[in-house]
Amino acid sequence: MGRQGRHAAATQISTYGNTSTKDLFLGNHWYIHIRARDKVGNWATTAAHYGPFYIDFSTPHCTTVSPYSSASRTFTLQWSGQSAWSGVAGFDVAFRDFTTGANWQVWQSNVTFPSADFTGEDGHVYEFRCRARSNSA
């Protein structure tokens, strides 16, 4: 396996007539290169190249957007998120009633849509938070 850009020292591991080469992990752009060797040790002049493959170790980010105030008990809450390489697979959205000091409650679980209508109680203040799930999870 190789990495695009700056290269690390490669290590070859012989496994019953096969050779595996692996760069030290320095990033998340990875390629696989396959080259055949016959029984007497002759290597093929060309190789098959696959990639890039991405290994996403970054934490996905998520934000919520709600109106500062609403004359109605029902209002639209929006959320969005991103992940560096793998994309976002879904969101968990939670709320709590700040007025009563209630605990956080899951409102939407592993959803892919970006908004929904929330209905609360008249005169109450609500807080919202979300969590994005990356495709690599």
N, C-alpha and C positions, 0 to 999 in steps of 0.2 A: 504494500500500500504506500502511496506517496501523498505529499501535501503540496498544494499550489503555493507559490511564493517562496519564502525563506525555507530552506530545507534543513532538516536535522540529520544527524548521523544515522545511517540505516543499519539495521541488524539483520543478518541472514540466518535463518534457522533451517537446517537440512532435516527433512522428515521422510525417511525411506525413499530416497531418490527424488523427492520434490524439494523445492526451495521456497521459503516464504520470506519476503522482505517487508519490514515494517519500520516506518519512520517513528521517531519519538513524537509524542503528541504535542504539537505547538499551536494548533488551530482547529478549525472545523471544516476545511475543504479537503476531502479525502478522495483518492483515486485508487482503483485496483488495476494492476498491470499483470497479465498472465502470459508467461512464455513457456513453451514446452521444452523438455530435455529428454533425449532418448536414453536407452539402457547403457550406452557406452559413454555417456556424459556430454554429448554434443547438444548445444543450445540452439533453438530456432532463432533465425535472424530477425524475426518480427514478433511483436507481442500484441495481445488484445488489450485494449484500454477501456475501462469503464469508470464513469463518474462524471461530474463530482458527486460525492455523497456528503451530506452535511450532518454533523453531530451537534445538536443544539443543547448546550448546557446553560443557556441564559434563562432567567426567570421571566415569564410573560408578564406584561403590565396590563392593568385594567383601570378605567375611570368611569365614573357615573356622572350624569348630568340631570339635575332636577330643577324645577322652578324654585326660585327663592321663596315665593309665597303663591298661594292659590286660593281663589274665591270658591273653588269647588273641592269636595272631598276626594274626587277622582282627578288625577293628573298623570301625564306621561313621564315615565322615567326612561332615560336612555343610558346605554353603556357601550363601551367599545374597548378593544384591547389589541395588543400586538405581541408577537414573539419574534426574536431576531431572525431565525431561519426556518423553523418548522411550521409557523402559522398557529392560529388559535383554533382549537377543536370545540371549545364551548366555554360557557360562563356560569358561575354561581353568583347569585345576587341575594344579599341579605339586607334586612332593615331592622331598626329598633325605634320604639316610641320614646323619644327624648323627654317628652312631657311627663311620662309616668316612670321613667328610668328603667324601662323593661330591658331584658336581655336581647341580644341579637337573635333574629329568626331567619332561617333560609326562606326566601320568597320564590326564587326561580332556581332550579337546579339543573346543571349541565345543559343549558339552552344554547341554541345557535343564533336565535334572533336577537336584534340589537335594542329592542325597546318593548315596553308593555305599560298598560295603564295600572296604576296603583290606587287603591281606595283606602283612605284612612278615616279617622274620626275628626269631626269638626273641632277646630281650635287646637289640635295637637301638632307638635313639631316632630318630624321624622328624620332619621339619618339613614344613609344608604352606603353600602360598600359592595364591591364585586371582586371576584377572583377569576382570572383567565386560566384556562387549561391548555397547554401547548399540545400540538399533535404528537410530540415525542414522548408524552407522558404515558 
